[in-house]
Structures are given as structure tokens and as C-alpha cells.
């Protein structure tokens, strides 16, 4: 398998060249940035209903049973 990839790289196959380079040098690190806005994630969309954060908390707290 190594000989086959090496032969393809010598023929100019850039995927083979990249494959060999990745194995010898390691893949280039990729940077990922994540931005958050600290807002709740909207899971359901009820047509005609607009909940704000206070309403959601009030509804959630009223549904909790006291044991």
C-alpha cells in the first residue's frame, strides 16, 4: 500500500502527496471560534405565542410539585 501511494505521489497525484505529508508531519491544526450570546435556545415554536424568559420561569415554577 505504501509503495502504491508513493508511486501515485511521484506521478503528481496531490491527494497522495497530501496523504504522505499528513502522515509524516501531521495534519494542520484548525482553529474554531464559538460565540455565545447567553440567550435560551428556542426548542419549540408555538404559533401566536411569544414567551419571554420571565414567563417561561413562572410557568416552569408553577408546574413543579412540592413534595
C-alpha positions as CSV (number, residue, x, y, z in Angstrom):
1,X,0.0,0.0,0.0
2,X,2.8,2.4,0.9
3,X,4.5,1.7,-2.5
4,X,1.2,2.4,-4.3
5,X,0.7,5.7,-2.6
6,X,4.3,6.7,-3.1
7,X,4.1,5.9,-6.8
8,X,0.9,8.0,-7.2
9,X,2.6,10.9,-5.4
10,X,5.6,10.7,-7.8
11,X,3.1,10.8,-10.7
12,X,1.7,14.0,-9.4
13,X,-1.4,12.8,-7.5
14,X,-1.9,15.6,-5.0
15,X,-4.1,13.5,-2.8
16,X,-1.3,11.0,-2.4
17,X,1.2,13.8,-1.7
18,X,-1.2,15.2,1.0
19,X,-1.7,11.7,2.4
20,X,2.0,11.2,2.8
21,X,2.5,14.7,4.2
22,X,-0.3,14.3,6.8
23,X,1.3,11.0,8.0
24,X,4.8,12.5,8.2
25,X,4.1,16.0,9.5
26,X,0.6,15.6,11.0
27,X,-2.5,17.5,9.9
28,X,-2.5,21.3,10.1
29,X,-4.4,22.4,13.2
30,X,-7.7,24.1,12.6
31,X,-9.0,26.9,14.8
32,X,-12.7,27.0,15.6
33,X,-14.2,30.0,17.3
34,X,-17.5,29.7,19.2
35,X,-19.6,32.8,20.1
36,X,-22.3,32.6,22.7
37,X,-24.9,35.1,23.5
38,X,-26.2,33.5,26.7
39,X,-29.8,33.5,25.4
40,X,-32.0,30.4,25.8
41,X,-32.3,28.1,22.9
42,X,-35.7,28.1,21.3
43,X,-36.8,24.5,21.0
44,X,-40.4,24.8,20.1
45,X,-42.3,27.5,18.2
46,X,-45.9,27.9,19.1
47,X,-47.7,29.9,16.5
48,X,-49.2,33.1,18.0
49,X,-47.4,32.7,21.4
50,X,-44.4,34.8,22.3
51,X,-42.8,33.7,25.6
52,X,-40.2,35.9,27.2
53,X,-37.7,34.5,29.8
54,X,-39.8,35.6,32.8
55,X,-42.9,33.8,31.6
56,X,-41.0,30.6,31.0
57,X,-39.6,30.7,34.5
58,X,-43.0,31.5,36.0
59,X,-44.7,28.6,34.1
60,X,-41.9,26.2,35.0
61,X,-42.0,27.1,38.7
62,X,-45.8,26.8,38.9
63,X,-45.7,23.2,37.4
64,X,-43.2,21.9,40.0
65,X,-44.9,19.8,42.6
66,X,-43.9,20.4,46.2
67,X,-43.2,17.1,47.9
